[in-house]
Amino acid sequence: MSTTSVRRTSTTLADGRELIYFDDSEPFVSGAATRRLDDPRPLVDRFAPVVGDDDVARPIESPELRRDPLTGDWIPMAANRMNRTFLPAAASNPLAPAKPGAAYSDGEIPAEDYDVVVFENRFPSLLNVPGAGDAITHSAGEELFVARPANGRCEVICFSADPTASLASVTPKRMRTIIEAWADRTAALGALPGIEQVFAFENRGKEIGVTLHHPHGQIYAFSYLTPRTQALLTQAREHFERTGGLLGRDILDAELRSGKRIVLQTEHWVAYVPFAARWPVEVHLAPRRDVPDLPALTDAERADLATAYLELLAMLDRFFVTPDGDPITLPYISGWHQAPVREGRDLSRLHLQIFSVLRAPGKLKYLAGVESGMAAWISDTTPERIATRLQEVAR
């Protein structure tokens, strides 16, 4: 458990969503001052009845989970996200702080500045609608067509008030605050009724499909185990039954013994390109100690992670260069694989996965026929080549 100096202040936005400031700078961290907590926007309550074209008010509908009868996967049907913000002009950035002295715009953060802030997504794909329950239903009376409310919670985490910054450009102190926020939200969301797993992640770059360039990530609290987590647990369980070992531990030990794909080592963390890397650039960052999730990290592990994470991002941003030798900012997806809330915690081991769709400057890896159609991956390179390049650009 951490004892670092970060002040957590929660408030409620005009439509009822929660917003939390995580402050590490004065005068806010000591409590001598407080960020703006009121939200003057004329927003209606997000759960208020919706008036239809026939002028009749009806209760808000819950997003729906439908189970794919072919695979058993749960698929959220979140039609409300079709109209979410898409690449707005700088003056309309909803993640920027309020402008000093200006009329309040439709931004999400009331304060004129902030360190790190987390708030519930205005366009969530998972949402606990009051009264929706969690009952299984069968569409059209068909046994195969299984559905239930898409309960859960989707949050946005802003890494910086500066819209031109990036996670890679924050200071180690600010990175530590971000880690504290991730750990705080993992614990809080995991304690909500019906939540099965928490996933903190970041999408960076237009190539990934980001809809807002402001430096931010997201945190999803799922009411079901995702297919990826199910697959990890299946492999971990089979490994334990066969060997008695923890799969994540044994993988890390094997990578350390091999040494070929190790790209970064610190006192508490190891980064390596996985043996069967799928993506043109892919790295896993794992703690040396067996840890199930972010809240379980010690102060020392969190402090070390803050510098290790930034060092790894700097290496990735030197992986590709232009013909003139200038580094290319790498588009990536970064996500924390944590132990589920209940199932398989004893089989799980925390690790970060970072990967990119960029296979060469100006060239993307598209998930075409076999990857998208059959989930049969084909790599355009080798993990050893990826590791060698990262070792070359390490400083």
C-alpha positions as CSV (number, residue, x, y, z in Angstrom):
1,M,0.0,0.0,0.0
2,S,1.3,3.5,-0.9
3,T,2.0,6.3,1.5
4,T,3.1,8.8,-1.2
5,S,1.8,12.4,-1.0
6,V,-1.2,12.5,-3.4
7,R,-4.4,14.2,-2.3
8,R,-7.7,12.7,-3.6
9,T,-10.7,14.9,-3.9
10,S,-14.0,13.7,-5.3
11,T,-16.9,15.8,-6.7
12,T,-20.0,15.3,-8.8
13,L,-20.5,16.8,-12.3
14,A,-23.7,18.5,-13.3
15,D,-25.2,15.3,-14.8
16,G,-24.4,13.1,-11.8
17,R,-21.1,11.6,-12.9
18,E,-18.2,11.4,-10.5
19,L,-14.9,13.3,-11.0
20,I,-11.8,12.9,-8.9
21,Y,-8.7,15.1,-8.7
22,F,-5.4,13.5,-7.8
23,D,-3.1,16.3,-6.7
24,D,0.6,16.2,-6.1
25,S,1.4,19.9,-6.3
26,E,0.9,22.8,-3.8
27,P,-1.2,24.4,-2.5
28,F,-3.5,21.5,-3.3
29,V,-1.7,18.4,-2.1
30,S,-1.5,19.8,1.5
31,G,-5.2,20.9,1.4
32,A,-4.3,24.6,1.6
33,A,-6.4,25.0,-1.5
34,T,-9.0,22.9,-3.4
35,R,-9.7,22.6,-7.1
36,R,-13.0,23.8,-8.3
37,L,-15.7,21.3,-7.3
38,D,-18.9,22.8,-8.8
39,D,-20.0,22.2,-12.4
40,P,-22.2,25.0,-13.7
41,R,-23.1,23.4,-17.0
42,P,-26.8,23.0,-17.7
43,L,-26.7,19.3,-18.1
44,V,-29.6,17.0,-17.3
45,D,-29.2,14.1,-15.0
46,R,-27.7,11.2,-17.0
47,F,-30.4,8.9,-15.7
48,A,-33.3,11.3,-16.4
49,P,-36.2,10.0,-18.6
50,V,-35.7,10.7,-22.3
51,V,-38.4,12.4,-24.3
52,G,-39.0,10.7,-27.6
53,D,-40.2,12.1,-31.0
54,D,-43.7,11.5,-29.7
55,D,-43.1,13.8,-26.8
56,V,-43.5,10.9,-24.4
57,A,-40.8,10.6,-21.6
58,R,-39.5,7.1,-21.2
59,P,-36.9,5.7,-18.7
60,I,-33.3,5.7,-20.1
61,E,-32.4,2.3,-21.6
62,S,-29.4,0.4,-20.3
63,P,-26.7,-0.6,-22.8
64,E,-27.0,-4.3,-23.5
65,L,-24.6,-7.2,-23.4
66,R,-25.3,-9.9,-26.0
67,R,-23.6,-13.3,-25.9
68,D,-22.2,-14.6,-29.1
69,P,-23.6,-18.1,-29.4
70,L,-20.6,-19.2,-31.5
71,T,-17.9,-18.2,-29.1
72,G,-19.6,-17.4,-25.8
73,D,-18.1,-13.9,-25.8
74,W,-20.1,-11.0,-24.3
75,I,-20.5,-8.1,-26.7
76,P,-21.6,-4.7,-25.4
77,M,-24.1,-2.9,-27.6
78,A,-23.4,0.8,-26.9
79,A,-25.2,2.7,-29.6
80,N,-24.9,5.9,-27.5
81,R,-21.2,6.0,-28.4
82,M,-21.9,6.7,-32.1
83,N,-22.2,10.4,-31.3
84,R,-19.2,10.8,-29.0
85,T,-16.7,13.5,-29.5
86,F,-14.4,13.0,-32.5
87,L,-11.1,14.9,-33.0
88,P,-12.5,18.3,-31.8
89,A,-10.8,21.6,-32.5
90,A,-8.3,22.8,-29.8
91,A,-10.8,25.3,-28.5
92,S,-13.4,22.6,-28.0
93,N,-11.1,20.1,-26.2
94,P,-13.4,18.6,-23.5
95,L,-10.4,17.3,-21.5
96,A,-8.6,20.6,-21.2
97,P,-9.0,22.6,-18.0
98,A,-11.4,25.6,-17.9
99,K,-9.9,28.8,-19.3
100,P,-9.2,31.5,-16.7
101,G,-11.7,34.3,-16.9
102,A,-13.6,32.8,-19.8
103,A,-17.2,31.7,-19.8
104,Y,-17.5,28.0,-18.9
105,S,-17.4,25.8,-21.9
106,D,-18.6,22.2,-22.3
107,G,-15.4,20.8,-20.9
108,E,-15.4,18.0,-18.4
109,I,-13.0,19.5,-15.9
110,P,-14.3,22.5,-13.9
111,A,-10.9,23.6,-12.6
112,E,-8.5,26.0,-14.4
113,D,-5.7,23.6,-13.8
114,Y,-5.1,20.1,-12.6
115,D,-2.4,17.5,-12.0
116,V,-4.2,14.2,-12.7
117,V,-8.0,13.9,-13.0
118,V,-10.3,10.9,-13.4
119,F,-14.0,11.1,-14.3
120,E,-16.8,8.8,-15.5
121,N,-17.0,8.7,-19.3
122,R,-19.8,10.8,-20.8
123,F,-20.2,8.2,-23.5
124,P,-19.8,4.8,-21.7
125,S,-20.1,1.4,-23.2
126,L,-20.7,-0.1,-19.7
127,L,-23.1,1.6,-17.3
128,N,-25.1,0.6,-14.3
129,V,-28.6,2.1,-15.0
130,P,-30.7,2.3,-11.8
131,G,-33.3,-0.4,-11.8
132,A,-31.9,-2.3,-14.8
133,G,-30.7,-5.3,-12.7
134,D,-28.6,-8.0,-14.1
135,A,-31.1,-10.6,-15.3
136,I,-30.5,-12.8,-18.3
137,T,-33.1,-12.5,-21.1
138,H,-33.7,-14.3,-24.3
139,S,-34.4,-12.2,-27.4
140,A,-37.5,-13.2,-29.4
141,G,-37.8,-16.2,-27.0
142,E,-34.8,-17.9,-28.6
143,E,-32.6,-19.8,-26.2
144,L,-29.5,-19.0,-28.2
145,F,-30.0,-15.2,-28.1
146,V,-28.8,-14.4,-24.6
147,A,-28.6,-10.8,-23.3
148,R,-28.3,-8.9,-20.1
149,P,-27.7,-5.2,-19.1
150,A,-24.2,-4.0,-19.9
151,N,-23.4,-3.1,-16.3
152,G,-20.0,-1.7,-15.3
153,R,-18.2,1.6,-15.4
154,C,-16.0,3.5,-17.8
155,E,-13.7,6.2,-16.6
156,V,-11.3,8.6,-18.3
157,I,-7.9,9.5,-16.7
158,C,-6.2,12.7,-17.9
159,F,-2.4,12.5,-17.5
160,S,-1.8,16.2,-17.9
161,A,-3.6,19.5,-18.1
162,D,-1.4,20.4,-21.1
163,P,-3.1,19.2,-24.4
164,T,0.2,19.2,-26.2
165,A,1.9,16.8,-23.7
166,S,1.9,13.0,-23.6
167,L,2.3,10.4,-21.0
168,A,5.9,10.0,-22.2
169,S,6.6,13.7,-21.4
170,V,5.4,13.8,-17.8
171,T,7.9,14.0,-14.9
172,P,8.6,10.9,-12.8
173,K,6.7,12.6,-9.9
174,R,3.6,13.0,-12.1
175,M,4.0,9.4,-13.4
176,R,3.9,8.3,-9.8
177,T,0.7,10.2,-9.3
178,I,-0.8,8.5,-12.3
179,I,0.2,5.1,-10.8
180,E,-1.5,6.1,-7.6
181,A,-4.6,7.0,-9.5
182,W,-4.6,3.6,-11.4
183,A,-4.2,1.7,-8.1
184,D,-6.9,3.8,-6.4
185,R,-9.4,3.2,-9.2
186,T,-8.5,-0.5,-9.5
187,A,-9.3,-1.0,-5.8
188,A,-12.4,1.2,-5.8
189,L,-14.0,-0.2,-9.0
190,G,-13.2,-3.7,-8.1
191,A,-15.2,-3.2,-4.9
192,L,-18.3,-2.2,-6.8
193,P,-21.1,-4.9,-6.9
194,G,-21.0,-7.2,-9.9
195,I,-17.5,-6.1,-11.2
196,E,-15.3,-9.0,-12.3
197,Q,-12.2,-7.2,-13.6
198,V,-10.6,-3.8,-14.0
199,F,-8.6,-2.8,-17.0
200,A,-6.5,0.4,-17.2
201,F,-5.3,1.3,-20.7
202,E,-4.1,4.0,-23.0
203,N,-4.5,4.5,-26.8
204,R,-2.0,6.9,-28.3
205,G,-1.8,8.1,-31.9
206,K,-4.2,8.6,-34.8
207,E,-3.1,5.3,-36.2
208,I,-4.7,3.6,-33.2
209,G,-7.9,5.5,-33.8
210,V,-7.9,7.9,-30.9
211,T,-10.7,10.4,-30.9
212,L,-9.1,13.0,-28.6
213,H,-5.4,13.8,-28.8
214,H,-5.2,15.2,-25.2
215,P,-3.0,12.9,-23.1
216,H,-5.4,10.5,-21.4
217,G,-6.2,6.9,-20.8
218,Q,-9.2,4.9,-19.8
219,I,-10.3,2.5,-17.0
220,Y,-13.0,-0.1,-17.6
221,A,-14.7,-2.0,-14.9
222,F,-16.2,-5.1,-16.5
223,S,-19.2,-7.1,-15.2
224,Y,-17.7,-10.2,-17.0
225,L,-14.3,-11.6,-17.7
226,T,-13.0,-10.5,-21.1
227,P,-11.9,-13.1,-23.7
228,R,-8.3,-12.2,-23.3
229,T,-8.4,-12.7,-19.5
230,Q,-10.3,-16.0,-19.9
231,A,-7.5,-17.2,-22.2
232,L,-4.8,-16.1,-19.8
233,L,-6.5,-17.9,-16.9
234,T,-7.0,-21.1,-19.0
235,Q,-3.3,-21.2,-19.8
236,A,-2.3,-20.4,-16.2
237,R,-4.6,-23.1,-14.8
238,E,-3.2,-25.7,-17.2
239,H,0.3,-24.7,-16.3
240,F,-0.3,-24.9,-12.6
241,E,-2.0,-28.3,-12.9
242,R,1.0,-29.6,-14.9
243,T,3.9,-28.0,-13.0
244,G,2.6,-26.5,-9.8
245,G,4.1,-23.1,-10.9
246,L,2.7,-19.7,-11.4
247,L,2.8,-19.1,-15.2
248,G,3.6,-15.4,-15.1
249,R,6.5,-16.1,-12.7
250,D,7.9,-18.9,-14.8
251,I,7.7,-16.9,-18.0
252,L,9.6,-14.0,-16.4
253,D,12.2,-16.4,-15.0
254,A,12.6,-18.1,-18.4
255,E,13.0,-14.7,-20.1
256,L,15.7,-13.7,-17.6
257,R,17.5,-17.0,-18.1
258,S,17.5,-16.5,-21.9
259,G,18.3,-12.8,-21.8
260,K,17.9,-12.4,-25.5
261,R,14.7,-10.4,-25.3
262,I,15.3,-8.4,-22.1
263,V,15.2,-4.7,-23.0
264,L,15.1,-3.0,-19.5
265,Q,15.9,-4.0,-16.0
266,T,15.5,-2.0,-12.7
267,E,15.5,-3.0,-9.1
268,H,11.9,-4.0,-9.1
269,W,10.9,-4.3,-12.8
270,V,11.8,-6.2,-16.0
271,A,10.8,-5.3,-19.6
272,Y,11.1,-7.9,-22.3
273,V,9.8,-8.7,-25.8
274,P,7.6,-11.8,-25.3
275,F,8.7,-15.1,-26.9
276,A,5.7,-15.2,-29.2
277,A,5.1,-11.5,-29.8
278,R,2.3,-10.8,-32.2
279,W,2.8,-7.2,-33.0
280,P,5.5,-5.3,-35.0
281,V,6.6,-3.7,-31.7
282,E,5.5,-5.4,-28.4
283,V,6.9,-5.2,-24.9
284,H,5.8,-6.6,-21.5
285,L,6.8,-4.9,-18.3
286,A,6.5,-7.1,-15.2
287,P,7.4,-6.8,-11.5
288,R,10.1,-9.0,-10.1
289,R,7.9,-9.9,-7.2
290,D,4.7,-11.9,-7.6
291,V,2.0,-9.3,-7.5
292,P,-1.7,-9.7,-8.6
293,D,-2.6,-6.1,-9.3
294,L,-1.6,-2.5,-9.0
295,P,-3.0,-1.9,-5.5
296,A,-0.7,-4.6,-4.2
297,L,2.5,-2.8,-5.2
298,T,4.7,-1.4,-2.5
299,D,5.9,2.2,-2.3
300,A,9.3,1.2,-3.6
301,E,7.8,-0.8,-6.5
302,R,5.6,2.1,-7.5
303,A,8.4,4.6,-7.3
304,D,10.6,2.4,-9.5
305,L,7.7,1.8,-11.9
306,A,7.4,5.6,-12.4
307,T,10.9,5.8,-13.8
308,A,10.9,2.4,-15.6
309,Y,7.7,3.2,-17.4
310,L,9.0,6.5,-18.7
311,E,12.3,5.0,-19.7
312,L,10.4,2.3,-21.7
313,L,8.2,4.9,-23.4
314,A,11.3,6.9,-24.4
315,M,12.9,3.8,-25.9
316,L,9.8,3.0,-27.9
317,D,9.7,6.6,-29.3
318,R,13.2,5.9,-30.7
319,F,12.4,2.6,-32.3
320,F,11.6,4.1,-35.7
321,V,13.3,7.1,-37.3
322,T,12.7,9.2,-40.4
323,P,15.1,9.1,-43.4
324,D,16.8,12.1,-41.7
325,G,17.2,10.2,-38.5
326,D,14.6,12.0,-36.5
327,P,12.7,9.7,-34.0
328,I,9.1,8.9,-34.8
329,T,6.5,9.1,-32.0
330,L,5.2,5.6,-31.7
331,P,1.4,5.0,-31.8
332,Y,0.6,2.3,-29.2
333,I,-1.9,0.6,-27.0
334,S,-0.8,0.1,-23.4
335,G,-2.8,-1.9,-20.9
336,W,-2.4,-3.4,-17.5
337,H,-3.3,-7.1,-17.1
338,Q,-4.4,-7.5,-13.5
339,A,-5.9,-10.3,-11.5
340,P,-9.7,-10.5,-11.8
341,V,-11.7,-9.4,-8.7
342,R,-12.7,-13.0,-7.8
343,E,-12.0,-15.8,-10.3
344,G,-8.3,-16.9,-10.7
345,R,-6.6,-14.4,-8.5
346,D,-4.2,-17.0,-7.3
347,L,-3.3,-17.8,-11.0
348,S,-2.8,-14.2,-12.1
349,R,0.3,-12.1,-12.1
350,L,0.4,-8.3,-12.9
351,H,2.0,-7.2,-16.2
352,L,1.9,-4.3,-18.6
353,Q,1.6,-4.9,-22.3
354,I,2.5,-2.2,-24.8
355,F,2.2,-2.8,-28.5
356,S,2.1,-0.9,-31.8
357,V,0.5,-1.4,-35.2
358,L,3.3,0.5,-36.9
359,R,5.5,-2.0,-38.7
360,A,7.7,0.5,-40.5
361,P,7.7,4.3,-40.9
362,G,4.4,5.2,-42.6
363,K,3.3,1.5,-42.8
364,L,0.7,-0.1,-40.6
365,K,0.0,-3.8,-39.8
366,Y,-3.6,-4.3,-40.8
367,L,-5.5,-7.2,-39.2
368,A,-6.7,-8.7,-42.4
369,G,-8.0,-12.2,-43.4
370,V,-6.5,-14.7,-41.1
371,E,-6.0,-12.4,-38.1
372,S,-9.4,-10.8,-38.1
373,G,-11.3,-13.8,-39.6
374,M,-9.7,-16.6,-37.7
375,A,-7.7,-15.0,-34.9
376,A,-4.7,-16.7,-36.4
377,W,-1.8,-14.3,-35.9
378,I,1.1,-14.0,-38.4
379,S,4.1,-11.8,-37.3
380,D,5.9,-9.7,-39.8
381,T,9.1,-9.8,-37.8
382,T,10.6,-11.8,-34.9
383,P,10.7,-11.0,-31.2
384,E,14.5,-11.1,-31.3
385,R,14.6,-8.4,-33.9
386,I,12.3,-6.2,-31.9
387,A,14.4,-6.7,-28.8
388,T,17.6,-6.0,-30.6
389,R,16.3,-2.7,-31.9
390,L,15.1,-1.7,-28.4
391,Q,18.5,-2.7,-26.9
392,E,20.2,-0.5,-29.6
393,V,18.1,2.6,-28.7
394,A,18.4,2.1,-24.9
395,R,20.3,4.8,-23.0
